[in-house]
Amino acid sequence: VQLQASGGGLVQAGGSLRLSCTASGSIGRIKHMGWYRQAPGKQRELVAIRTSGGETNYADSVKGRFTISRDNAKNTVYLQMNNLKPDDTAVYYCKCNQGYDYWGQGTQVTVSS
């Protein structure tokens, strides 16, 4: 399974970005897809995750600002990020689980103050 993420960039505080991640290759029954992020000097942390059944889970720090959605037919997961803050600056990674975790290459999100 290969994951291709896109949509990162540089944005001012208060702005928005939309990340996309598409899974390809030996796609089986995907249990969940989601986003993690890692800021310099920090551990990778969960941002948002969405199961095949539609259940979602968000980090407290992004609740009310970020929305995860998924197009099952396209094996694509999206992360709409609104009201971005400098603390959201990180490399964002998408993950796909179908019994095993597959990770994308990461996309940089930089929020300037």
Backbone torsions as a table, in degrees:
resi	resn	phi	psi	omega
1	VAL	NA	132.3	176.3
2	GLN	-116.8	141.2	178.6
3	LEU	-119.2	127.2	179.8
4	GLN	-115.7	113.7	-179.4
5	ALA	-103.5	149.1	177.8
6	SER	-154.2	168.3	173.7
7	GLY	108.9	-4.6	178.5
8	GLY	-72.1	174.0	179.1
9	GLY	164.3	-166.9	179.6
10	LEU	-106.3	130.2	-178.9
11	VAL	-144.6	151.6	176.9
12	GLN	-79.0	155.6	176.5
13	ALA	-54.4	136.5	-177.0
14	GLY	93.3	-11.9	-179.4
15	GLY	-82.0	-175.5	-176.5
16	SER	-132.4	152.7	171.7
17	LEU	-143.9	155.0	175.8
18	ARG	-127.0	119.8	177.5
19	LEU	-95.9	146.4	176.5
20	SER	-129.4	149.7	177.0
21	CYS	-147.5	123.2	-178.5
22	THR	-115.6	131.2	177.4
23	ALA	-94.2	139.4	178.1
24	SER	-142.4	169.5	-179.7
25	GLY	101.0	-139.3	-177.0
26	SER	-81.7	77.5	-177.9
27	ILE	-84.0	122.1	176.0
28	GLY	-109.1	-138.5	177.8
29	ARG	-86.3	105.3	180.0
30	ILE	-77.8	125.5	-180.0
31	LYS	-82.9	-45.5	176.9
32	HIS	-157.9	158.0	173.5
33	MET	-132.4	150.2	-177.8
34	GLY	-167.2	-175.7	-177.7
35	TRP	-125.9	139.4	172.7
36	TYR	-126.6	165.3	176.3
37	ARG	-143.8	155.3	178.6
38	GLN	-139.3	116.9	176.2
39	ALA	-90.6	158.1	180.0
40	PRO	-55.2	129.3	177.7
41	GLY	77.7	4.7	-178.8
42	LYS	-121.5	162.5	177.4
43	GLN	-78.2	156.5	175.3
44	ARG	-67.1	136.9	-176.9
45	GLU	-132.4	153.4	176.5
46	LEU	-68.6	135.6	172.9
47	VAL	-104.5	-56.4	-179.2
48	ALA	-160.7	149.3	-179.8
49	ILE	-143.3	148.4	-179.8
50	ARG	-136.6	127.1	179.6
51	THR	-83.1	168.4	177.0
52	SER	-63.1	-25.8	178.5
53	GLY	-83.3	-2.7	176.7
54	GLY	97.8	-1.4	177.8
55	GLU	-72.9	143.5	-178.9
56	THR	-126.7	155.7	176.7
57	ASN	-144.2	132.7	-177.5
58	TYR	-124.2	149.6	168.5
59	ALA	-66.1	144.4	-179.1
60	ASP	-56.5	-34.5	-174.4
61	SER	-69.6	-15.4	-177.4
62	VAL	-115.9	-4.6	-179.2
63	LYS	-58.3	134.9	-179.7
64	GLY	85.6	-10.6	179.8
65	ARG	-116.5	-35.6	-177.2
66	PHE	-108.6	147.3	176.7
67	THR	-135.0	126.2	176.8
68	ILE	-99.4	138.1	176.6
69	SER	-141.2	166.0	-174.2
70	ARG	-147.4	138.1	173.3
71	ASP	-107.8	98.7	-174.8
72	ASN	-61.8	-35.8	-177.8
73	ALA	-65.3	-30.5	-178.5
74	LYS	-100.6	1.2	-176.9
75	ASN	51.4	41.9	-176.0
76	THR	-123.5	138.5	175.2
77	VAL	-119.4	142.7	-178.1
78	TYR	-120.4	153.1	172.8
79	LEU	-132.8	106.7	175.4
80	GLN	-86.8	120.3	-176.4
81	MET	-116.1	114.7	-179.9
82	ASN	-114.4	160.9	178.9
83	ASN	48.8	51.6	-177.0
84	LEU	-65.8	147.4	-179.4
85	LYS	-122.5	156.5	177.8
86	PRO	-54.3	-31.9	178.7
87	ASP	-67.4	-12.4	177.3
88	ASP	-82.0	-6.4	179.1
89	THR	-61.5	123.7	-176.8
90	ALA	-177.5	171.1	166.1
91	VAL	-89.7	126.7	-178.2
92	TYR	-101.3	129.9	-178.5
93	TYR	-117.1	137.3	172.2
94	CYS	-96.8	151.9	-179.0
95	LYS	-134.3	142.3	177.4
96	CYS	-127.2	131.9	178.5
97	ASN	-119.3	123.2	169.6
98	GLN	-135.4	56.6	-176.4
99	GLY	93.9	-17.5	178.5
100	TYR	-145.6	144.7	-179.7
101	ASP	-85.2	129.5	172.2
102	TYR	-115.7	139.4	-176.3
103	TRP	-119.2	143.7	172.5
104	GLY	-82.0	179.9	-172.6
105	GLN	-83.7	-11.9	-179.6
106	GLY	93.3	144.6	176.0
107	THR	-135.8	134.5	-174.2
108	GLN	-80.3	130.9	171.9
109	VAL	-118.9	123.2	179.4
110	THR	-124.1	124.3	-179.6
111	VAL	-114.8	118.8	-179.6
112	SER	-93.2	149.3	-178.4
113	SER	-90.3	NA	NA
